[in-house]
Amino acid sequence: MPEPSIKDEKTYEKVREQGASKEKAARIANAAAAEGRSTVSRRGGRSGSYEDMSRDELYERAKKVGLAGRSAMSKSELIDALRHH
């Protein structure tokens, strides 16, 4: 049974399959339903590659999203944690 708060089930399921949280998938799906998929997709992709960031920049991103244990992580561990949180 579809979620009553999800406006675009197809987009929601696709985003969930890519590993996004339920909340993030719902935001993307609802924005796509309201504004159109192409409009929403054009907004994405502005962030640089994690590999191009310094460890300090990665640490700050990890801090923003609340990753535990970030102070002991290496650059590669921070990248992995940010990609899979």
N, CA, C and O atoms as a CHARMM CRD file, in Angstrom:
* protein
*
  340
    1    1 MET  N      0.85100  -1.18900   0.00000 PROA 1      0.00000
    2    1 MET  CA     0.00000   0.00000   0.00000 PROA 1      0.00000
    3    1 MET  C      0.89200   1.24600   0.00000 PROA 1      0.00000
    4    1 MET  O      1.81100   1.33600   0.81400 PROA 1      0.00000
    5    2 PRO  N      0.64600   2.19000  -0.87800 PROA 2      0.00000
    6    2 PRO  CA     1.47300   3.40000  -0.94400 PROA 2      0.00000
    7    2 PRO  C      1.33600   4.25800   0.31700 PROA 2      0.00000
    8    2 PRO  O      0.28900   4.30100   0.96300 PROA 2      0.00000
    9    3 GLU  N      2.42600   4.92800   0.63100 PROA 3      0.00000
   10    3 GLU  CA     2.42800   5.87300   1.74600 PROA 3      0.00000
   11    3 GLU  C      1.54500   7.06100   1.37900 PROA 3      0.00000
   12    3 GLU  O      1.68000   7.58900   0.27500 PROA 3      0.00000
   13    4 PRO  N      0.65900   7.49800   2.25000 PROA 4      0.00000
   14    4 PRO  CA    -0.20800   8.62500   1.90800 PROA 4      0.00000
   15    4 PRO  C      0.54800   9.93800   1.72900 PROA 4      0.00000
   16    4 PRO  O      0.06700  10.82800   1.02800 PROA 4      0.00000
   17    5 SER  N      1.73000  10.08000   2.35300 PROA 5      0.00000
   18    5 SER  CA     2.47800  11.33200   2.23900 PROA 5      0.00000
   19    5 SER  C      3.42000  11.34900   1.03800 PROA 5      0.00000
   20    5 SER  O      4.04000  12.37700   0.76500 PROA 5      0.00000
   21    6 ILE  N      3.54200  10.23900   0.31900 PROA 6      0.00000
   22    6 ILE  CA     4.41400  10.16700  -0.84300 PROA 6      0.00000
   23    6 ILE  C      3.59400  10.49100  -2.09400 PROA 6      0.00000
   24    6 ILE  O      2.59600   9.83100  -2.38400 PROA 6      0.00000
   25    7 LYS  N      4.02900  11.51000  -2.82400 PROA 7      0.00000
   26    7 LYS  CA     3.27900  11.96000  -3.99100 PROA 7      0.00000
   27    7 LYS  C      3.72100  11.28000  -5.28300 PROA 7      0.00000
   28    7 LYS  O      2.95700  11.23200  -6.24700 PROA 7      0.00000
   29    8 ASP  N      4.95200  10.75000  -5.31600 PROA 8      0.00000
   30    8 ASP  CA     5.47800  10.09800  -6.51200 PROA 8      0.00000
   31    8 ASP  C      6.13900   8.78800  -6.08600 PROA 8      0.00000
   32    8 ASP  O      7.34400   8.73800  -5.83800 PROA 8      0.00000
   33    9 GLU  N      5.33000   7.72600  -6.00400 PROA 9      0.00000
   34    9 GLU  CA     5.79500   6.41500  -5.52400 PROA 9      0.00000
   35    9 GLU  C      6.95800   5.87100  -6.34200 PROA 9      0.00000
   36    9 GLU  O      7.89600   5.30300  -5.78100 PROA 9      0.00000
   37   10 LYS  N      6.90900   6.03600  -7.65500 PROA 10     0.00000
   38   10 LYS  CA     7.95500   5.49400  -8.53100 PROA 10     0.00000
   39   10 LYS  C      9.31200   6.11800  -8.19900 PROA 10     0.00000
   40   10 LYS  O     10.30900   5.40800  -8.06900 PROA 10     0.00000
   41   11 THR  N      9.34700   7.42400  -8.06500 PROA 11     0.00000
   42   11 THR  CA    10.58400   8.11200  -7.71400 PROA 11     0.00000
   43   11 THR  C     11.02400   7.72300  -6.30800 PROA 11     0.00000
   44   11 THR  O     12.21000   7.49600  -6.07000 PROA 11     0.00000
   45   12 TYR  N     10.08500   7.64600  -5.38300 PROA 12     0.00000
   46   12 TYR  CA    10.38700   7.26500  -4.00700 PROA 12     0.00000
   47   12 TYR  C     11.08400   5.90400  -3.96800 PROA 12     0.00000
   48   12 TYR  O     12.12100   5.75700  -3.32100 PROA 12     0.00000
   49   13 GLU  N     10.52500   4.92100  -4.65200 PROA 13     0.00000
   50   13 GLU  CA    11.10400   3.57200  -4.65100 PROA 13     0.00000
   51   13 GLU  C     12.49400   3.56300  -5.28100 PROA 13     0.00000
   52   13 GLU  O     13.39700   2.88700  -4.78700 PROA 13     0.00000
   53   14 LYS  N     12.66800   4.31000  -6.36700 PROA 14     0.00000
   54   14 LYS  CA    13.97200   4.35700  -7.03600 PROA 14     0.00000
   55   14 LYS  C     15.03200   4.97600  -6.11700 PROA 14     0.00000
   56   14 LYS  O     16.15400   4.47500  -6.04000 PROA 14     0.00000
   57   15 VAL  N     14.68600   6.04100  -5.43400 PROA 15     0.00000
   58   15 VAL  CA    15.63200   6.70700  -4.53600 PROA 15     0.00000
   59   15 VAL  C     15.95100   5.80700  -3.33600 PROA 15     0.00000
   60   15 VAL  O     17.09500   5.76000  -2.88400 PROA 15     0.00000
   61   16 ARG  N     14.94500   5.09500  -2.82100 PROA 16     0.00000
   62   16 ARG  CA    15.17300   4.15300  -1.71000 PROA 16     0.00000
   63   16 ARG  C     16.11300   3.03200  -2.13700 PROA 16     0.00000
   64   16 ARG  O     16.97700   2.62100  -1.36300 PROA 16     0.00000
   65   17 GLU  N     15.95100   2.53500  -3.36300 PROA 17     0.00000
   66   17 GLU  CA    16.81700   1.47900  -3.88100 PROA 17     0.00000
   67   17 GLU  C     18.26400   1.94800  -3.97900 PROA 17     0.00000
   68   17 GLU  O     19.18700   1.13800  -3.89000 PROA 17     0.00000
   69   18 GLN  N     18.46400   3.23900  -4.16000 PROA 18     0.00000
   70   18 GLN  CA    19.81300   3.79700  -4.24200 PROA 18     0.00000
   71   18 GLN  C     20.42000   4.02000  -2.85900 PROA 18     0.00000
   72   18 GLN  O     21.56300   4.46100  -2.74800 PROA 18     0.00000
   73   19 GLY  N     19.66500   3.72000  -1.81200 PROA 19     0.00000
   74   19 GLY  CA    20.20500   3.76300  -0.46100 PROA 19     0.00000
   75   19 GLY  C     19.82900   4.97500   0.36200 PROA 19     0.00000
   76   19 GLY  O     20.35300   5.14000   1.46400 PROA 19     0.00000
   77   20 ALA  N     18.95400   5.82400  -0.11800 PROA 20     0.00000
   78   20 ALA  CA    18.55800   7.01100   0.64400 PROA 20     0.00000
   79   20 ALA  C     17.60500   6.61800   1.77700 PROA 20     0.00000
   80   20 ALA  O     16.90500   5.60800   1.70000 PROA 20     0.00000
   81   21 SER  N     17.59700   7.42700   2.80900 PROA 21     0.00000
   82   21 SER  CA    16.67600   7.19400   3.92200 PROA 21     0.00000
   83   21 SER  C     15.23700   7.41900   3.46500 PROA 21     0.00000
   84   21 SER  O     14.99700   8.00700   2.41000 PROA 21     0.00000
   85   22 LYS  N     14.30500   6.95800   4.24900 PROA 22     0.00000
   86   22 LYS  CA    12.88600   7.13800   3.92200 PROA 22     0.00000
   87   22 LYS  C     12.54000   8.62300   3.83100 PROA 22     0.00000
   88   22 LYS  O     11.80300   9.04600   2.94000 PROA 22     0.00000
   89   23 GLU  N     13.08200   9.40500   4.76100 PROA 23     0.00000
   90   23 GLU  CA    12.77700  10.83600   4.79200 PROA 23     0.00000
   91   23 GLU  C     13.33100  11.54900   3.55400 PROA 23     0.00000
   92   23 GLU  O     12.64500  12.36100   2.93300 PROA 23     0.00000
   93   24 LYS  N     14.58100  11.23100   3.20900 PROA 24     0.00000
   94   24 LYS  CA    15.19300  11.87800   2.04500 PROA 24     0.00000
   95   24 LYS  C     14.46800  11.47000   0.76200 PROA 24     0.00000
   96   24 LYS  O     14.21300  12.30300  -0.10800 PROA 24     0.00000
   97   25 ALA  N     14.14200  10.19500   0.65500 PROA 25     0.00000
   98   25 ALA  CA    13.42900   9.71100  -0.53200 PROA 25     0.00000
   99   25 ALA  C     12.06500  10.38600  -0.65400 PROA 25     0.00000
  100   25 ALA  O     11.64400  10.73400  -1.75700 PROA 25     0.00000
  101   26 ALA  N     11.37600  10.57200   0.46500 PROA 26     0.00000
  102   26 ALA  CA    10.06600  11.22500   0.44600 PROA 26     0.00000
  103   26 ALA  C     10.19300  12.68100   0.00700 PROA 26     0.00000
  104   26 ALA  O      9.37800  13.16700  -0.77700 PROA 26     0.00000
  105   27 ARG  N     11.21900  13.38400   0.51400 PROA 27     0.00000
  106   27 ARG  CA    11.42300  14.78400   0.10800 PROA 27     0.00000
  107   27 ARG  C     11.67200  14.89100  -1.38900 PROA 27     0.00000
  108   27 ARG  O     11.10400  15.75100  -2.06100 PROA 27     0.00000
  109   28 ILE  N     12.52700  14.01200  -1.90800 PROA 28     0.00000
  110   28 ILE  CA    12.84700  14.04300  -3.33400 PROA 28     0.00000
  111   28 ILE  C     11.61500  13.70700  -4.16800 PROA 28     0.00000
  112   28 ILE  O     11.31800  14.38700  -5.15000 PROA 28     0.00000
  113   29 ALA  N     10.90000  12.65400  -3.77100 PROA 29     0.00000
  114   29 ALA  CA     9.71800  12.23000  -4.52700 PROA 29     0.00000
  115   29 ALA  C      8.63900  13.30200  -4.51300 PROA 29     0.00000
  116   29 ALA  O      8.00900  13.55900  -5.53900 PROA 29     0.00000
  117   30 ASN  N      8.42000  13.92800  -3.36900 PROA 30     0.00000
  118   30 ASN  CA     7.39600  14.95900  -3.27700 PROA 30     0.00000
  119   30 ASN  C      7.79000  16.21400  -4.05500 PROA 30     0.00000
  120   30 ASN  O      6.93600  16.86300  -4.66000 PROA 30     0.00000
  121   31 ALA  N      9.07000  16.55400  -4.04300 PROA 31     0.00000
  122   31 ALA  CA     9.53100  17.69700  -4.83000 PROA 31     0.00000
  123   31 ALA  C      9.37800  17.39600  -6.31600 PROA 31     0.00000
  124   31 ALA  O      8.98600  18.26600  -7.09400 PROA 31     0.00000
  125   32 ALA  N      9.68700  16.16700  -6.70600 PROA 32     0.00000
  126   32 ALA  CA     9.54100  15.77800  -8.11000 PROA 32     0.00000
  127   32 ALA  C      8.08100  15.84600  -8.55400 PROA 32     0.00000
  128   32 ALA  O      7.78400  16.25100  -9.67800 PROA 32     0.00000
  129   33 ALA  N      7.18600  15.45300  -7.67600 PROA 33     0.00000
  130   33 ALA  CA     5.75700  15.49800  -8.00900 PROA 33     0.00000
  131   33 ALA  C      5.27500  16.93900  -8.12900 PROA 33     0.00000
  132   33 ALA  O      4.44700  17.24900  -8.98600 PROA 33     0.00000
  133   34 ALA  N      5.78300  17.80900  -7.28200 PROA 34     0.00000
  134   34 ALA  CA     5.32300  19.20100  -7.26900 PROA 34     0.00000
  135   34 ALA  C      5.93400  20.03500  -8.38900 PROA 34     0.00000
  136   34 ALA  O      5.25800  20.87200  -8.98800 PROA 34     0.00000
  137   35 GLU  N      7.22500  19.80000  -8.67100 PROA 35     0.00000
  138   35 GLU  CA     7.93800  20.66700  -9.61200 PROA 35     0.00000
  139   35 GLU  C      8.31000  19.99400 -10.92300 PROA 35     0.00000
  140   35 GLU  O      8.68100  20.67200 -11.88100 PROA 35     0.00000
  141   36 GLY  N      8.21900  18.69600 -10.97800 PROA 36     0.00000
  142   36 GLY  CA     8.65400  17.94700 -12.15900 PROA 36     0.00000
  143   36 GLY  C     10.01900  17.33100 -11.92900 PROA 36     0.00000
  144   36 GLY  O     10.89000  17.94600 -11.31200 PROA 36     0.00000
  145   37 ARG  N     10.20400  16.13000 -12.41900 PROA 37     0.00000
  146   37 ARG  CA    11.46200  15.40100 -12.18800 PROA 37     0.00000
  147   37 ARG  C     12.67400  16.11300 -12.75900 PROA 37     0.00000
  148   37 ARG  O     13.72200  16.14800 -12.11400 PROA 37     0.00000
  149   38 SER  N     12.56000  16.68200 -13.95100 PROA 38     0.00000
  150   38 SER  CA    13.72500  17.31600 -14.57000 PROA 38     0.00000
  151   38 SER  C     14.17300  18.54600 -13.78200 PROA 38     0.00000
  152   38 SER  O     15.37100  18.81000 -13.68300 PROA 38     0.00000
  153   39 THR  N     13.24100  19.28700 -13.23000 PROA 39     0.00000
  154   39 THR  CA    13.58200  20.46200 -12.42500 PROA 39     0.00000
  155   39 THR  C     14.34400  20.04600 -11.17500 PROA 39     0.00000
  156   39 THR  O     15.34900  20.66000 -10.81700 PROA 39     0.00000
  157   40 VAL  N     13.86500  19.01100 -10.52100 PROA 40     0.00000
  158   40 VAL  CA    14.50600  18.53700  -9.29700 PROA 40     0.00000
  159   40 VAL  C     15.87900  17.94900  -9.60500 PROA 40     0.00000
  160   40 VAL  O     16.82700  18.18400  -8.85600 PROA 40     0.00000
  161   41 SER  N     16.00400  17.19700 -10.68000 PROA 41     0.00000
  162   41 SER  CA    17.28800  16.56800 -11.00100 PROA 41     0.00000
  163   41 SER  C     18.34800  17.59200 -11.38000 PROA 41     0.00000
  164   41 SER  O     19.53200  17.35800 -11.13600 PROA 41     0.00000
  165   42 ARG  N     17.96000  18.71600 -11.96700 PROA 42     0.00000
  166   42 ARG  CA    18.93500  19.76200 -12.31400 PROA 42     0.00000
  167   42 ARG  C     19.56500  20.38000 -11.08100 PROA 42     0.00000
  168   42 ARG  O     20.69200  20.87200 -11.14100 PROA 42     0.00000
  169   43 ARG  N     18.85000  20.36000  -9.95900 PROA 43     0.00000
  170   43 ARG  CA    19.39000  20.94000  -8.73200 PROA 43     0.00000
  171   43 ARG  C     20.50000  20.09300  -8.13900 PROA 43     0.00000
  172   43 ARG  O     21.37100  20.62100  -7.44800 PROA 43     0.00000
  173   44 GLY  N     20.48700  18.81200  -8.38900 PROA 44     0.00000
  174   44 GLY  CA    21.47700  17.91600  -7.80300 PROA 44     0.00000
  175   44 GLY  C     22.82500  18.02300  -8.49300 PROA 44     0.00000
  176   44 GLY  O     22.95100  18.64400  -9.54800 PROA 44     0.00000
  177   45 GLY  N     23.82500  17.41100  -7.88500 PROA 45     0.00000
  178   45 GLY  CA    25.12600  17.29100  -8.51900 PROA 45     0.00000
  179   45 GLY  C     26.03600  18.48200  -8.40600 PROA 45     0.00000
  180   45 GLY  O     27.02000  18.55400  -9.14100 PROA 45     0.00000
  181   46 ARG  N     25.76600  19.41700  -7.53000 PROA 46     0.00000
  182   46 ARG  CA    26.61900  20.60400  -7.40900 PROA 46     0.00000
  183   46 ARG  C     27.80500  20.38500  -6.47300 PROA 46     0.00000
  184   46 ARG  O     28.78400  21.12900  -6.52600 PROA 46     0.00000
  185   47 SER  N     27.72400  19.39500  -5.63900 PROA 47     0.00000
  186   47 SER  CA    28.76500  19.14200  -4.65500 PROA 47     0.00000
  187   47 SER  C     29.98300  18.51400  -5.31600 PROA 47     0.00000
  188   47 SER  O     29.85600  17.70900  -6.23900 PROA 47     0.00000
  189   48 GLY  N     31.16100  18.88700  -4.83700 PROA 48     0.00000
  190   48 GLY  CA    32.38000  18.31700  -5.36400 PROA 48     0.00000
  191   48 GLY  C     32.57500  16.88400  -4.90500 PROA 48     0.00000
  192   48 GLY  O     31.84300  16.38300  -4.05200 PROA 48     0.00000
  193   49 SER  N     33.55300  16.24800  -5.47000 PROA 49     0.00000
  194   49 SER  CA    33.87200  14.87300  -5.12000 PROA 49     0.00000
  195   49 SER  C     34.50500  14.83200  -3.73400 PROA 49     0.00000
  196   49 SER  O     35.30800  15.69500  -3.37900 PROA 49     0.00000
  197   50 TYR  N     34.13500  13.82400  -2.96000 PROA 50     0.00000
  198   50 TYR  CA    34.73000  13.66800  -1.62600 PROA 50     0.00000
  199   50 TYR  C     36.25000  13.50300  -1.72700 PROA 50     0.00000
  200   50 TYR  O     36.98200  13.96900  -0.85500 PROA 50     0.00000
  201   51 GLU  N     36.71600  12.85400  -2.76900 PROA 51     0.00000
  202   51 GLU  CA    38.15600  12.63400  -2.91900 PROA 51     0.00000
  203   51 GLU  C     38.92400  13.94000  -3.08800 PROA 51     0.00000
  204   51 GLU  O     40.10800  14.01100  -2.76000 PROA 51     0.00000
  205   52 ASP  N     38.25600  14.97600  -3.60100 PROA 52     0.00000
  206   52 ASP  CA    38.90500  16.26700  -3.80000 PROA 52     0.00000
  207   52 ASP  C     38.90000  17.13000  -2.54400 PROA 52     0.00000
  208   52 ASP  O     39.53600  18.18400  -2.51500 PROA 52     0.00000
  209   53 MET  N     38.19000  16.69700  -1.50900 PROA 53     0.00000
  210   53 MET  CA    38.09900  17.46400  -0.26800 PROA 53     0.00000
  211   53 MET  C     39.21700  17.06700   0.68800 PROA 53     0.00000
  212   53 MET  O     39.73100  15.94900   0.64600 PROA 53     0.00000
  213   54 SER  N     39.57800  18.01200   1.54700 PROA 54     0.00000
  214   54 SER  CA    40.57200  17.70500   2.57400 PROA 54     0.00000
  215   54 SER  C     39.90700  16.92100   3.69700 PROA 54     0.00000
  216   54 SER  O     38.68000  16.86800   3.78200 PROA 54     0.00000
  217   55 ARG  N     40.71400  16.31400   4.55400 PROA 55     0.00000
  218   55 ARG  CA    40.17600  15.57400   5.68000 PROA 55     0.00000
  219   55 ARG  C     39.36400  16.49100   6.57900 PROA 55     0.00000
  220   55 ARG  O     38.32200  16.09200   7.10000 PROA 55     0.00000
  221   56 ASP  N     39.83700  17.72000   6.76300 PROA 56     0.00000
  222   56 ASP  CA    39.11300  18.67700   7.60500 PROA 56     0.00000
  223   56 ASP  C     37.73900  19.01800   7.03100 PROA 56     0.00000
  224   56 ASP  O     36.76500  19.13700   7.77400 PROA 56     0.00000
  225   57 GLU  N     37.66100  19.17200   5.71700 PROA 57     0.00000
  226   57 GLU  CA    36.36200  19.43600   5.08200 PROA 57     0.00000
  227   57 GLU  C     35.42200  18.24900   5.25000 PROA 57     0.00000
  228   57 GLU  O     34.23200  18.42100   5.51600 PROA 57     0.00000
  229   58 LEU  N     35.96200  17.04700   5.09400 PROA 58     0.00000
  230   58 LEU  CA    35.15900  15.84200   5.28300 PROA 58     0.00000
  231   58 LEU  C     34.69700  15.72100   6.73100 PROA 58     0.00000
  232   58 LEU  O     33.56200  15.32700   7.00100 PROA 58     0.00000
  233   59 TYR  N     35.58400  16.06200   7.65300 PROA 59     0.00000
  234   59 TYR  CA    35.24700  16.02200   9.07200 PROA 59     0.00000
  235   59 TYR  C     34.07300  16.96100   9.36500 PROA 59     0.00000
  236   59 TYR  O     33.15300  16.59700  10.09700 PROA 59     0.00000
  237   60 GLU  N     34.10800  18.16500   8.79500 PROA 60     0.00000
  238   60 GLU  CA    33.02800  19.12400   9.01100 PROA 60     0.00000
  239   60 GLU  C     31.70800  18.62100   8.43900 PROA 60     0.00000
  240   60 GLU  O     30.65400  18.81900   9.04200 PROA 60     0.00000
  241   61 ARG  N     31.76100  17.97400   7.28600 PROA 61     0.00000
  242   61 ARG  CA    30.53800  17.38800   6.72000 PROA 61     0.00000
  243   61 ARG  C     30.00900  16.28700   7.63100 PROA 61     0.00000
  244   61 ARG  O     28.80600  16.20100   7.87800 PROA 61     0.00000
  245   62 ALA  N     30.91400  15.44500   8.13000 PROA 62     0.00000
  246   62 ALA  CA    30.51800  14.35600   9.02600 PROA 62     0.00000
  247   62 ALA  C     29.91300  14.91400  10.30200 PROA 62     0.00000
  248   62 ALA  O     28.96800  14.34600  10.84900 PROA 62     0.00000
  249   63 LYS  N     30.45400  16.01800  10.77200 PROA 63     0.00000
  250   63 LYS  CA    29.93200  16.67400  11.97100 PROA 63     0.00000
  251   63 LYS  C     28.51400  17.18200  11.71900 PROA 63     0.00000
  252   63 LYS  O     27.63700  17.03200  12.57100 PROA 63     0.00000
  253   64 LYS  N     28.28800  17.78400  10.54700 PROA 64     0.00000
  254   64 LYS  CA    26.95600  18.30300  10.19700 PROA 64     0.00000
  255   64 LYS  C     25.89800  17.21100  10.18600 PROA 64     0.00000
  256   64 LYS  O     24.76900  17.43200  10.62300 PROA 64     0.00000
  257   65 VAL  N     26.26200  16.02700   9.68500 PROA 65     0.00000
  258   65 VAL  CA    25.28000  14.94800   9.61300 PROA 65     0.00000
  259   65 VAL  C     25.26500  14.08000  10.86500 PROA 65     0.00000
  260   65 VAL  O     24.46000  13.15500  10.96700 PROA 65     0.00000
  261   66 GLY  N     26.14900  14.37200  11.81900 PROA 66     0.00000
  262   66 GLY  CA    26.11500  13.68900  13.10000 PROA 66     0.00000
  263   66 GLY  C     26.73000  12.30000  13.11600 PROA 66     0.00000
  264   66 GLY  O     26.26100  11.42800  13.84800 PROA 66     0.00000
  265   67 LEU  N     27.77200  12.07700  12.32000 PROA 67     0.00000
  266   67 LEU  CA    28.42800  10.76600  12.31400 PROA 67     0.00000
  267   67 LEU  C     29.25800  10.58200  13.57900 PROA 67     0.00000
  268   67 LEU  O     30.10400  11.41500  13.90600 PROA 67     0.00000
  269   68 ALA  N     29.01200   9.50100  14.27400 PROA 68     0.00000
  270   68 ALA  CA    29.74900   9.19300  15.50000 PROA 68     0.00000
  271   68 ALA  C     31.12600   8.64200  15.14800 PROA 68     0.00000
  272   68 ALA  O     31.28600   7.95000  14.14200 PROA 68     0.00000
  273   69 GLY  N     32.11400   8.94900  15.97700 PROA 69     0.00000
  274   69 GLY  CA    33.46300   8.43200  15.79300 PROA 69     0.00000
  275   69 GLY  C     34.26600   9.13300  14.72600 PROA 69     0.00000
  276   69 GLY  O     35.33100   8.65100  14.34100 PROA 69     0.00000
  277   70 ARG  N     33.78900  10.25300  14.24100 PROA 70     0.00000
  278   70 ARG  CA    34.43300  10.94000  13.11900 PROA 70     0.00000
  279   70 ARG  C     35.83800  11.44000  13.44500 PROA 70     0.00000
  280   70 ARG  O     36.68300  11.50500  12.55200 PROA 70     0.00000
  281   71 SER  N     36.10600  11.79100  14.68800 PROA 71     0.00000
  282   71 SER  CA    37.42000  12.35300  15.02200 PROA 71     0.00000
  283   71 SER  C     38.54500  11.33100  14.87500 PROA 71     0.00000
  284   71 SER  O     39.69500  11.70500  14.64600 PROA 71     0.00000
  285   72 ALA  N     38.22500  10.05900  15.00200 PROA 72     0.00000
  286   72 ALA  CA    39.24100   9.01500  14.88500 PROA 72     0.00000
  287   72 ALA  C     39.35600   8.46500  13.46500 PROA 72     0.00000
  288   72 ALA  O     40.20400   7.61200  13.20300 PROA 72     0.00000
  289   73 MET  N     38.51300   8.94000  12.54500 PROA 73     0.00000
  290   73 MET  CA    38.49300   8.38400  11.18500 PROA 73     0.00000
  291   73 MET  C     39.54300   9.02500  10.28800 PROA 73     0.00000
  292   73 MET  O     39.84700  10.21300  10.39500 PROA 73     0.00000
  293   74 SER  N     40.08300   8.20300   9.40700 PROA 74     0.00000
  294   74 SER  CA    40.98900   8.69700   8.36800 PROA 74     0.00000
  295   74 SER  C     40.14400   9.31200   7.25100 PROA 74     0.00000
  296   74 SER  O     38.91600   9.23600   7.27400 PROA 74     0.00000
  297   75 LYS  N     40.81300   9.91500   6.28500 PROA 75     0.00000
  298   75 LYS  CA    40.09900  10.52100   5.16700 PROA 75     0.00000
  299   75 LYS  C     39.26000   9.47400   4.44200 PROA 75     0.00000
  300   75 LYS  O     38.08900   9.71800   4.15200 PROA 75     0.00000
  301   76 SER  N     39.83500   8.32200   4.14900 PROA 76     0.00000
  302   76 SER  CA    39.08800   7.29400   3.41600 PROA 76     0.00000
  303   76 SER  C     37.92900   6.74600   4.24600 PROA 76     0.00000
  304   76 SER  O     36.88700   6.40000   3.68800 PROA 76     0.00000
  305   77 GLU  N     38.08900   6.66100   5.55800 PROA 77     0.00000
  306   77 GLU  CA    36.99700   6.19600   6.42100 PROA 77     0.00000
  307   77 GLU  C     35.87300   7.23900   6.46800 PROA 77     0.00000
  308   77 GLU  O     34.69500   6.88300   6.48400 PROA 77     0.00000
  309   78 LEU  N     36.23700   8.51700   6.49100 PROA 78     0.00000
  310   78 LEU  CA    35.23200   9.56900   6.46000 PROA 78     0.00000
  311   78 LEU  C     34.44200   9.52800   5.16200 PROA 78     0.00000
  312   78 LEU  O     33.21900   9.66500   5.17100 PROA 78     0.00000
  313   79 ILE  N     35.13200   9.34100   4.05300 PROA 79     0.00000
  314   79 ILE  CA    34.45100   9.24900   2.75600 PROA 79     0.00000
  315   79 ILE  C     33.46700   8.10200   2.76100 PROA 79     0.00000
  316   79 ILE  O     32.32000   8.26100   2.34500 PROA 79     0.00000
  317   80 ASP  N     33.90500   6.94800   3.22700 PROA 80     0.00000
  318   80 ASP  CA    33.03400   5.76700   3.25900 PROA 80     0.00000
  319   80 ASP  C     31.83400   6.01500   4.17800 PROA 80     0.00000
  320   80 ASP  O     30.70200   5.68400   3.82400 PROA 80     0.00000
  321   81 ALA  N     32.07700   6.59000   5.34500 PROA 81     0.00000
  322   81 ALA  CA    30.99700   6.84900   6.29400 PROA 81     0.00000
  323   81 ALA  C     29.97900   7.85200   5.73800 PROA 81     0.00000
  324   81 ALA  O     28.77300   7.68200   5.91600 PROA 81     0.00000
  325   82 LEU  N     30.47100   8.89200   5.07000 PROA 82     0.00000
  326   82 LEU  CA    29.56700   9.88100   4.48800 PROA 82     0.00000
  327   82 LEU  C     28.74500   9.28900   3.35000 PROA 82     0.00000
  328   82 LEU  O     27.57500   9.63300   3.18400 PROA 82     0.00000
  329   83 ARG  N     29.33200   8.42700   2.58900 PROA 83     0.00000
  330   83 ARG  CA    28.59300   7.80800   1.48500 PROA 83     0.00000
  331   83 ARG  C     27.55000   6.81600   1.95400 PROA 83     0.00000
  332   83 ARG  O     26.57100   6.57100   1.24900 PROA 83     0.00000
  333   84 HSD  N     27.73900   6.24500   3.12200 PROA 84     0.00000
  334   84 HSD  CA    26.85200   5.17700   3.57400 PROA 84     0.00000
  335   84 HSD  C     26.08100   5.51500   4.84700 PROA 84     0.00000
  336   84 HSD  O     25.58200   4.60800   5.51400 PROA 84     0.00000
  337   85 HSD  N     25.97200   6.77900   5.19700 PROA 85     0.00000
  338   85 HSD  CA    25.22000   7.12800   6.41800 PROA 85     0.00000
  339   85 HSD  C     23.74100   7.12900   6.18700 PROA 85     0.00000
  340   85 HSD  O     22.97100   7.40000   7.10800 PROA 85     0.00000
